[in-house]
Amino acid sequence: MPAKKKSSGTKYSAGASKKVEKVMREKNSGTLKSGRSGKKVTSRKQAIAIGLSEARKAGAKVPAKKSAAKKSSAKKSS
């Protein structure tokens, strides 16, 4: 059984965690709004996603967004 590879370094930069921290404070005070619809954000996960997205736009070290898993086509040519 092969040994698991350890990741080197940090996944998120200090700037990214500061941005998420700021967004979480906004969420808790009830001032955080969703980008498109402008509705109030109540979900913790959504608030974190918004913070990471803002950090990514600002150029902080954040891993790339996880894209939706691609579905393999049901019909395969035989």
Secondary structure, 3 states (H helix, E strand, C coil): CCCCCCCCCCCCCHHHHHHHHHHHHHHHHCCCECCCCCCECCCHHHHHHHHHHHHHHHCCCCCCCCCCCCCCCCCCCC
